[in-house]
């Protein structure tokens, strides 16, 4: 193992816009998130408290999430 010095920390991921969009969805509406898969979004949906209220599919290079309840 090698110890390094002065390696910059990468920028933190920012999902604040995604969580706000998901929470604002009304029944029948959907949102497309480019570059994410349905699997990527699973835990995030649970974190937002929307488990069982939305469904998601990986399509066309991203993930579409529909509000179903």
N, C-alpha and C positions, 0 to 999 in steps of 0.2 A: 504494500500500500504506500502511496506517495502523498505527502501532505503538501497542499498548494497554498499560496498566499496571493492576495489581491485579485481573486476571481470575482467578478461582479455578480450580484444576485439578479436573476431575471425578473422582469416586471411581473407582478401578481396578476392572475387572471381576474377579470372583472365580469361577473354575471349579473350585476345589478339591473341592467336593462332587460335581461331575459326574465328575471323573476318578476319584475314589475309588469311586463307584457303578459306573462302567464297568469298572474293574479287578476289582471283586468279583463281577461277573456270572459265573454258571456256564452251561454249554451248555444251551440251551433257555429261559433266562431273558431278560427284556427290561426296559427302563427307558424311561419317557416323560419327555421334557424339554419343558416348556411354553415356547412363544415362540421356539423355535429351529427351523430347517429342516434337512433332511438335508444340504443343501449347506453350511450353517453348521458342521455338526459334522464334515465330512470331514477337514479339516486337524487338528482337535482329536483325532480318533480316531487319526490317524497319529502325532501327538505322544505319545499315551498308549501307543503300541506295540501297538495292537490291529488294525492294518490286516490284512485277510484273515481275521480272527477274528470280526468282527461285520458285520452288515448293517443299513442304516438306511433309513427311509422318513419322508417328511413326511406327517403325518395329523392331522386334528382340531386345528389350531392349534399344533402342536408337532412334535417328532421322536421316533419310537420307534426304539430301537436294540436289536437282538437279538444275543445271543452264539450263533454257529453252530459254532464249533470250540473 
